[in-house]
């Protein structure tokens, strides 16, 4: 069969060809090289998120969504935030979200692209036509369950989870990786094994900022907790369910931002052991005396990474109890006004303290 030398056509003729062919074929053409990708995006049949409307993106099928993500990673022009969420729960899956925000930050010009890869055992019953897709060096059985969902099938789902995670982390040049852990309804050993694999991927994904989202933390074993928080610095940690004292005494974490929605199991000792820039603790059991200890430790040179701290105490904030005796500490100066209190320590660093009912807030600068 004779092949048609498509790329030898004059520019205008080639543009007309691109406009007339199916969008799936246009994606394949664009992925052949960066030069071809740039050319396709100058035509009236572009493949970039920047050139497509939100309705056009919403109408794409699963394969075209994947290829659009590949196109954006091939060009890698910026203004697109690329996130992979690794779900470790009863079901292993990878959720991909691409968000385009133009420089002007006009919401009407923003674009959103999402798709999901589910990691299924080889004998799972999923309705649909099974086909084979190639990822890296592997041919993988796949059923496209919807316009946003790929169901992949593996003899070893932990291997499949690891393989696809590493493959996409490298191919899609991710900005963020979110580890989403939920142990409910899954054997503890199996959960810990999957969690350990996921944390290894997060640690090895250079260039992507890691974040952690945890549900049902009270169901986790001490081993699982150690896996999540040992030797890893997160961009953000969000813990959304009751702690119920599940954190070990020596618990410590490192993150730019730590948020715990119901933090009754998070103590003063946990705060002092952690290295976080921003800490937000809701529904906590700490007291005014604990807040005094926080300030004493900061005045004495601890909590150096802490920039802002907000906590809902078990009692109403009493600034008199918190500040009592602090002015007697060496080189400590306290300046009180109607809405806040500013504390300056010997090295010149300052902390402003605010009280609002049960909410104690501290900002350092």
C-alpha positions in Angstrom: 0.0 0.0 0.0 1.4 3.4 -1.0 1.8 5.9 1.7 0.7 9.5 1.3 3.6 12.0 2.2 1.4 14.2 4.4 4.2 16.2 5.9 5.5 17.2 2.4 2.3 19.2 1.7 2.5 23.0 1.5 1.4 24.7 4.7 -2.0 25.8 3.6 -2.8 22.3 2.2 -1.6 20.6 5.4 -3.8 23.0 7.4 -6.8 21.9 5.4 -6.0 18.2 5.9 -5.8 18.7 9.7 -9.1 20.5 9.8 -10.9 17.7 8.0 -9.6 14.6 9.9 -11.1 13.2 13.1 -9.9 14.8 16.4 -8.5 11.5 17.6 -6.2 11.4 14.5 -5.3 15.0 15.1 -4.1 14.1 18.6 -2.0 11.2 17.2 -0.5 13.6 14.6 0.3 16.2 17.2 2.0 13.6 19.5 4.5 12.7 16.7 6.8 15.6 17.6 6.9 18.9 19.3 7.2 20.6 15.9 4.0 18.9 14.7 2.3 19.7 18.0 3.0 23.4 17.6 1.9 23.3 13.9 -1.5 21.6 14.8 -2.2 24.2 17.4 -2.0 26.9 14.7 -4.8 25.3 12.7 -8.6 25.5 13.2 -8.5 22.0 14.7 -6.2 22.6 17.8 -5.5 20.0 20.5 -4.2 22.3 23.3 -6.4 23.1 26.3 -5.6 26.8 25.6 -7.3 26.6 22.2 -10.3 24.4 23.1 -13.5 25.5 24.8 -14.7 24.0 28.0 -17.6 22.3 26.2 -15.2 20.8 23.6 -13.0 19.4 26.4 -16.0 18.0 28.2 -17.1 16.2 25.0 -13.8 14.3 24.6 -13.6 10.6 25.2 -11.2 8.9 27.6 -8.4 8.3 25.0 -8.6 11.8 23.7 -8.4 13.2 27.2 -5.3 11.1 27.9 -3.8 12.3 24.6 -4.6 16.0 25.4 -2.8 15.5 28.7 0.2 14.1 26.8 0.1 17.0 24.4 0.2 19.5 27.3 3.1 17.6 28.8 4.9 17.5 25.4 4.6 21.3 25.0 5.0 22.0 28.7 4.3 25.7 28.2 3.2 26.5 31.8 -0.1 28.0 33.1 -1.4 24.4 33.4 -1.4 22.7 36.8 -1.0 19.0 36.4 -2.0 16.8 39.4 -2.1 13.1 40.0 -4.1 11.8 43.0 -3.1 8.3 44.1 -6.0 6.7 45.9 -5.0 3.9 48.3 -8.2 2.3 49.7 -10.5 -0.6 48.9 -9.9 0.5 45.3 -6.6 1.5 43.9 -6.8 4.3 41.3 -5.0 7.2 39.8 -7.0 10.4 39.2 -5.6 13.1 36.9 -6.6 16.7 36.9 -5.2 19.3 34.5 -6.2 22.9 35.2 -5.4 25.7 32.8 -5.4 29.2 34.3 -4.4 32.0 31.9 -2.1 34.8 33.2 -5.0 37.1 33.6 -6.7 34.7 36.0 -10.1 35.3 34.3 -12.3 32.4 35.5 -14.3 32.3 32.2 -11.0 31.5 30.3 -10.0 28.6 32.6 -10.1 25.0 31.4 -10.4 21.7 33.3 -9.4 18.2 32.1 -9.8 15.1 34.2 -9.6 11.3 33.7 -9.0 8.2 35.9 -7.1 4.9 35.7 -8.5 2.2 37.9 -6.3 -0.7 38.9 -8.4 -3.9 38.8 -7.5 -7.6 39.5 -7.3 -9.6 36.3 -10.5 -11.6 37.1 -12.7 -8.5 37.9 -16.0 -8.5 36.0 -16.3 -5.1 34.2 -18.8 -4.6 31.4 -17.4 -3.4 28.1 -15.2 -4.2 25.2 -11.7 -5.1 26.3 -8.8 -3.8 24.3 -5.0 -3.6 24.7 -3.2 -0.4 25.3 0.6 0.2 25.4 2.1 2.0 28.3 5.9 2.1 28.3 7.1 -1.4 27.6 3.9 -3.1 28.6 0.7 -4.1 26.7 -2.1 -3.8 29.3 -5.7 -5.0 29.0 -8.1 -2.1 29.3 -11.8 -1.5 29.3 -12.9 2.1 28.8 -15.7 2.4 31.3 -16.8 5.9 30.5 -15.5 9.0 28.8 -13.4 9.7 31.9 -12.5 6.2 33.2 -10.0 3.5 32.1 -10.2 0.2 33.9 -6.9 -1.7 33.7 -6.4 -5.3 34.7 -3.4 -6.9 36.5 -2.4 -10.2 38.0 -0.7 -8.2 40.7 -2.6 -4.9 41.4 0.2 -3.5 43.6 2.6 -3.9 40.7 0.1 -2.3 38.3 -0.4 0.6 40.7 3.3 1.2 41.0 4.0 0.8 37.2 1.3 3.2 36.1 2.1 5.7 38.8 5.8 5.9 37.9 5.0 5.9 34.1 2.6 8.8 34.3 4.7 10.7 36.8 7.5 10.7 34.3 5.5 11.1 31.1 3.1 13.8 32.2 5.7 16.0 34.0 3.4 16.4 37.0 3.3 19.5 39.2 1.6 17.9 42.2 1.1 14.4 43.5 -1.6 13.8 46.2 -1.6 10.7 48.2 -5.2 10.0 49.3 -5.3 7.2 52.0 -8.5 5.6 53.4 -8.1 2.3 55.3 -11.8 1.6 55.8 -12.9 -1.9 54.7 -9.4 -3.2 53.7 -7.1 -5.7 55.5 -4.4 -3.8 57.5 -1.4 -5.7 56.0 -2.7 -5.2 52.4 -3.4 -1.5 53.1 0.1 -1.0 54.6 1.8 -2.7 51.6 -0.1 -0.5 49.1 0.5 2.6 51.2 4.3 1.8 51.3 4.4 1.5 47.5 2.6 4.8 47.1 4.9 6.6 49.5 7.9 5.3 47.7 6.6 6.7 44.4 5.9 10.1 46.0 9.4 10.2 47.4 11.0 9.3 44.0 8.9 11.7 41.9 11.3 14.6 41.5 9.8 17.9 40.5 6.3 17.1 41.8 5.1 18.6 45.1 3.7 15.9 47.3 0.5 16.3 49.4 -1.3 14.0 51.7 -5.1 13.6 52.3 -6.1 11.1 55.0 -9.6 9.7 55.9 -10.5 7.4 58.8 -7.1 7.9 60.4 -8.3 6.2 63.5 -8.5 2.9 61.7 -4.8 3.0 60.7 -2.1 0.9 62.4 1.0 2.5 64.0 3.0 0.9 61.1 0.8 2.6 58.5 1.1 6.0 60.3 4.9 5.6 60.4 4.9 4.9 56.6 2.9 8.0 55.8 4.9 10.5 57.9 8.5 9.1 58.1 11.2 10.9 56.2 9.0 12.8 53.9 8.1 16.5 53.6 4.7 17.3 52.2 3.4 20.5 50.6 0.1 20.0 52.4 -1.4 17.5 54.9 -5.1 17.4 55.4 -6.6 15.0 57.9 -10.4 14.9 57.7 -11.8 12.5 60.3 -11.5 12.1 64.1 -8.1 11.2 65.4 -9.4 9.6 68.6 -5.9 9.5 70.0 -4.6 7.4 67.1 -1.4 9.4 66.7 1.6 7.8 68.5 3.2 9.8 71.3 6.3 10.5 69.2 4.3 11.5 66.1 5.9 14.2 64.0 5.3 15.4 60.5 6.8 17.9 58.1 4.7 20.1 55.8 4.2 23.6 54.6 0.6 23.4 55.7 -1.1 21.0 58.1 -4.9 21.0 58.5 -6.8 18.7 60.9 -10.6 19.0 60.8 -11.2 17.2 64.2 -7.9 17.3 66.0 -8.7 16.0 69.5 -5.8 13.5 69.3 -3.2 16.1 68.3 -1.3 17.4 71.4 1.1 20.1 72.3 3.9 17.5 72.1 2.9 16.6 68.5 3.0 20.3 67.6 6.5 20.7 69.1 7.8 17.6 67.4 6.5 18.7 63.9 8.0 21.0 61.4 5.2 22.8 59.7 4.9 26.4 58.4 1.1 26.7 58.7 -1.0 24.7 61.2 -4.8 24.8 61.5 -6.4 22.6 64.2 -10.1 22.4 64.5 -12.0 20.9 67.5 -8.9 20.4 69.6 -8.6 19.6 73.3 -5.7 21.9 74.1 -6.1 24.6 76.7 -5.0 28.2 77.5 -2.1 26.7 79.5 -1.0 24.8 76.4 -1.0 28.0 74.4 1.2 29.6 77.0 3.6 26.7 76.5 3.5 27.3 72.8 4.6 30.9 73.3 7.2 29.9 75.8 8.7 27.4 73.4 8.7 30.0 70.6 10.3 32.6 72.8 13.0 30.1 73.8 13.8 29.4 70.1 11.7 26.4 69.3 9.0 26.1 66.6 11.3 27.9 64.2 9.5 26.7 61.1 6.1 27.8 62.3 4.7 30.9 60.5 1.0 30.8 61.3 -0.9 28.7 63.8 -4.7 28.6 64.5 -6.3 26.2 66.9 -9.8 25.8 68.3 -9.3 25.2 72.0 -11.5 23.2 74.4 -12.2 26.4 76.3 -12.6 30.1 75.5 -9.3 31.9 74.9 -8.2 33.8 77.9 -5.3 36.0 76.9 -4.5 36.9 80.5 -3.8 33.2 81.4 -1.7 32.8 78.2 0.4 35.9 78.7 0.9 35.6 82.5 4.6 35.8 83.4 5.9 35.9 79.8 7.2 39.5 80.1 9.6 38.3 82.9 11.5 36.1 80.4 14.8 37.4 79.2 14.7 40.0 76.4 11.0 39.4 75.8 8.9 42.5 75.0 5.1 42.4 74.9 3.0 45.1 73.2 -0.7 44.8 73.8 -3.5 46.6 71.9 -7.2 46.2 71.6 -7.3 43.5 68.9 -4.0 41.7 69.2 -0.8 41.2 71.2 2.7 41.4 69.7 5.6 39.6 71.3 9.2 40.4 70.3 11.9 38.1 71.4 15.6 38.8 71.9 16.7 38.1 68.3 14.1 40.6 66.9 11.6 38.0 65.6 8.0 38.9 66.4 4.7 37.0 66.9 1.2 38.5 66.8 -1.4 36.7 68.9 -5.2 37.0 68.3 -8.2 35.7 70.3 -11.7 35.1 69.0 -13.9 33.0 71.3 -12.3 29.6 71.3 -9.9 30.3 68.4 -6.3 31.1 69.3 -4.2 32.5 66.4 -0.5 33.2 66.2 1.4 34.7 63.3 5.2 35.0 63.3 7.3 37.4 61.3 
